């Protein structure tokens, strides 16, 4: 199995980096977000993760950028209706939490529901 690399840096090197050094590896939009700083809710969540990384953490902060300190943590990310379980993997570094908790599902239509009119119940033979 191939080792994970991000812009020429191996996973162990990335884990040891400070936030400023990590910012140089990610895309400009996410770099700008980290440079401006996290809000209080995101700081509090990161503090909880540092304190107990084995615990399951739930969050509604879908716009939070995934940093190396979050690797290996199982989180519940809110999708508008419920919390979907997301396990943070190395490939997710630099992305947003919301990218891994989809808000829309594909609709699967079946037969007409209860209370449908006669015309909507019609199913052609061909």
C-alpha positions in Angstrom: 0.0 0.0 0.0 1.4 3.4 -1.0 2.2 6.0 1.7 0.1 9.1 1.8 1.9 12.3 0.5 0.6 15.8 0.2 2.7 18.2 -1.9 5.8 16.1 -1.3 5.4 15.9 2.5 4.6 12.5 4.2 1.9 12.1 6.8 4.3 12.1 9.8 5.8 15.4 8.7 2.4 16.9 8.3 1.3 15.9 11.8 4.3 17.6 13.3 3.7 20.9 11.4 2.4 24.0 12.9 -0.8 25.6 11.5 1.2 28.2 9.6 3.3 25.6 7.9 0.3 23.4 7.0 -1.4 26.5 5.4 1.3 26.5 2.7 0.2 23.0 1.6 -3.5 23.7 1.0 -5.4 25.6 -1.6 -5.6 29.4 -1.5 -9.3 29.6 -0.4 -8.8 27.3 2.6 -5.5 29.0 3.4 -7.3 32.3 3.5 -9.9 30.9 5.9 -7.2 29.6 8.3 -5.2 32.8 8.0 -8.2 34.8 9.1 -8.7 32.5 12.1 -11.4 30.2 13.3 -14.5 31.3 15.0 -15.2 30.6 18.7 -17.3 27.5 18.0 -14.6 26.0 15.8 -11.9 26.7 18.4 -14.0 25.1 21.1 -14.5 22.0 18.9 -10.7 21.7 18.1 -10.0 22.0 21.9 -12.4 19.1 22.6 -10.8 17.0 19.9 -7.3 17.7 21.4 -8.6 16.8 24.8 -10.2 13.5 23.9 -9.6 12.3 20.2 -11.2 8.9 20.8 -14.6 10.4 21.7 -17.4 10.9 19.2 -17.8 14.6 18.5 -20.9 16.2 16.9 -20.8 19.5 15.0 -22.9 21.7 12.8 -19.8 23.6 11.6 -19.8 22.3 8.0 -17.5 25.1 6.9 -14.6 24.1 9.2 -11.3 23.2 7.3 -9.9 19.8 8.3 -6.5 20.2 9.9 -3.9 17.5 10.9 -5.0 17.5 14.5 -8.4 16.0 13.5 -6.9 12.9 11.8 -8.4 9.6 12.9 -11.3 11.2 14.8 -14.9 10.1 14.2 -17.3 13.0 14.0 -21.0 13.5 13.4 -21.5 16.3 10.8 -25.0 17.8 10.6 -26.5 17.7 7.1 -29.6 19.7 7.9 -31.7 16.8 9.2 -29.4 14.4 11.1 -25.7 13.8 11.9 -23.8 11.7 9.4 -20.8 9.8 10.7 -17.5 11.0 9.1 -14.1 9.4 10.0 -11.3 11.9 9.2 -8.7 10.3 6.9 -5.5 11.8 5.5 -7.0 12.4 2.1 -9.5 14.8 3.6 -6.9 17.3 4.9 -7.5 20.8 3.6 -11.2 20.1 2.7 -14.3 21.2 4.5 -16.3 19.0 6.8 -19.5 19.7 4.9 -18.0 18.1 1.7 -18.3 14.6 3.4 -21.8 15.0 4.8 -24.2 15.3 1.8 -27.3 17.4 2.2 -29.3 16.0 -0.7 -30.3 12.5 -1.6 -31.3 11.0 -4.9 -35.1 10.6 -5.2 -36.3 7.1 -6.1 -39.9 7.2 -7.4 -42.1 4.2 -7.2 -45.8 3.7 -7.5 -48.2 6.5 -6.8 -48.9 7.2 -3.2 -52.1 7.1 -1.1 -54.7 9.5 -2.3 -53.5 9.7 -5.9 -56.1 10.4 -8.6 -57.1 7.8 -11.1 -55.2 9.5 -13.9 -52.0 9.5 -12.0 -52.3 5.8 -11.2 -52.4 4.9 -14.9 -49.3 2.9 -16.0 -48.9 2.3 -19.8 -48.3 -1.3 -21.0 -45.3 -0.3 -23.2 
